[in-house]
Amino acid sequence: MKERLQKIIAHAGIASRRKAEELIRDGLVSVNGKVVTELGSVADPQHDHVKVNGRLIRAEPLEYFAVNKPRGMLSTVSDPEGRPVVAKLVRTGKRLYPVGRLDYNSEGLIILTNDGELAERVLEGRIDKVYQVKVHLLPDDDQIRKLVRGITVDGVAMRAEKIRRIEGTRSSKDANNSWYEVVLRQGKNRQIRKMFERIGHNVMRLRRVSIGSVKLGKLRPGEYRPLSAAEISALKGRQD
């Protein structure tokens, strides 16, 4: 995946982004043997040969982790208000980014990686993402079918691939709520919450349990594990 040259240089630890821009303007950066001086220039850090002052920048090793994001945490790398962020959960020397988001009050599976190719593949809308959703009261069948056919919320078209009731989940403590399994391929902001609100049923709890072949499994909130080679290949659409 192509990135701006100043970003590639900064991530390699050569210089800050601002200093990297100066290096580019001064003609000290080359891509595949050709000097580049335009700040908008891009390169693929995994495949192109980027040099600064004649020194080859080597792409950092790619890392992939499945993380169980707790509620009350942002799906970001940093936060100016100092709130907890999911990127801080994984102990690594690499700068990893969350693939997609779960809102502050949602929980469950999120992938952290420095592989832009994989991130793009997951976000392009062809991979199923499965959620367990606790909803206030019990929507009727027509309302659920409406969410699968598709609705418009604030001018944005939204739909679920599948929705099914999870039976046997009610207890005396939870008598006024119902649980559903929701499958999405879209990734609109707060999509599931907005869809259920549109039909008059607030979401009380939301947990993502899978992204493609990657399962949340037994990870507890705040825990993480590396993805297997098979999981990475599946997310990239390869048959390794």
Sequence and secondary structure as in RCSB ss.txt:
>XXXX:A:sequence
MKERLQKIIAHAGIASRRKAEELIRDGLVSVNGKVVTELGSVADPQHDHVKVNGRLIRAEPLEYFAVNKPRGMLS
TVSDPEGRPVVAKLVRTGKRLYPVGRLDYNSEGLIILTNDGELAERVLEGRIDKVYQVKVHLLPDDDQIRKLVRG
ITVDGVAMRAEKIRRIEGTRSSKDANNSWYEVVLRQGKNRQIRKMFERIGHNVMRLRRVSIGSVKLGKLRPGEYR
PLSAAEISALKGRQD
>XXXX:A:secstr
  EEHHHHHHHTTSS HHHHHHHHHTT EEETTEE   TT EE TTTS EEETTEEE      EEEEEE SS BS
SS  TT   BGGGGS  SS  EEES   TT EEEEEEES HHHHHHHHTT S EEEEEEEES   HHHHHHHHH 
EEETTEEE  SEEEE TT   GGGTTEEEEEEEES   TTHHHHHHHHTT  EEEEEEEEETTEE TT  TT EE
E  HHHHHHHTT   
